[in-house]
Amino acid sequence: MYGGLKRLTALVLGAVLLVVSALQYGEGSTAYAAEPVVVVIDPGHGGENLGTDYLPIPEKVYTMQVALYMKQELEQYQNVAVYLTHEQDVDMKLEERAEFAKSVNADFLFSLHFNMSISHALYGSEVWIPSTGTLYSQGYSAGNEFLTQFEQMGLFNRGIKTRIGSKGTDYYGIIKHCSLRGIPGIIVEHCHVDHINDVANIQSQEKLKEFGVRDATAVARYFGLVKKDGSADYSSYAPLAVPVPEGRVYDDTTAPLYLEAKLLDYNSTSRYATVELESLDKESPLQYYAFSTDNGLTWSMLQPWDKGQNKMTVTVNIGYGKKDSLLFKVMNLYDIATNSNLLELD
Ligand SMILES: [Zn+2]
């Protein structure tokens, strides 16, 4: 009897210890989380909706290929359930995509896209996120992981942005419909298909696969996932902590306040001009600059503005022919430009 009670006590104690150690181990460890993370990948466009069709192959083909690579890679991780909003080449309403995400109890929806600009001058990657509350914070933090991955491919980081429509809510339908269902949904614009800096990134299966793998890695880092074969473990990685904003985070709809250009040096033989540029935008970061030798009729390729700086010194080669003036422009995060004063060259 005594012996039996002792054994029972030991068993109970042992069981308690097991539970306690499991709890301790489980804390912060996705490996022991009961519920898998549910990720919905949304290949942008489909069916009649081609997306960007600047190239012979429309955007919907690239988004589907990258989505499939992303799913394949993400499924190498433990504790994650991965869905695509559609696997066939079909037209699907944005609201249906969000509704699908809700039906599978999604923790996040990632809408994959490729970009082009009307001017064909923009290049780089960007992420569009919800404009309010924890959805904003989650979107920003995950977006940061994607852009970090793309920067490692050599792509220019065009930032994480919100966009508000005329009704005062999120402009992009997929973001709006996900937000209405309490799901963080973001748009990942991998690169610009119409720019020489970016286009090589979509012109081989290797590159498309790299996008898919990097998209999956971004998600794995964000959620702290661990690979089944142990080759990657992000369980102790902390993604960017983004404070929950009060109210809506608005986009910048106005140009930089000014751009002042000061000619420091001009060599009429080598055709190099060194210019100090100073600009200010209180609402969003400065992103690119460019110069013109025909008073703004044509512009040089956009160049990265020094991140976080108001002032930068640039040296430009103005080329040959009759060039007697130099004009600069600066663009903010939302690609809104301000021109400088006109510099006279002798
Ligand atoms: Zn698109």
Boltz pocket constraint, residues with backbone or C-beta under 6 A from the ligand:
constraints:
  - pocket:
      binder: B
      contacts: [[A, 44], [A, 45], [A, 51], [A, 52], [A, 59], [A, 112], [A, 113], [A, 114]]
      max_distance: 6.0
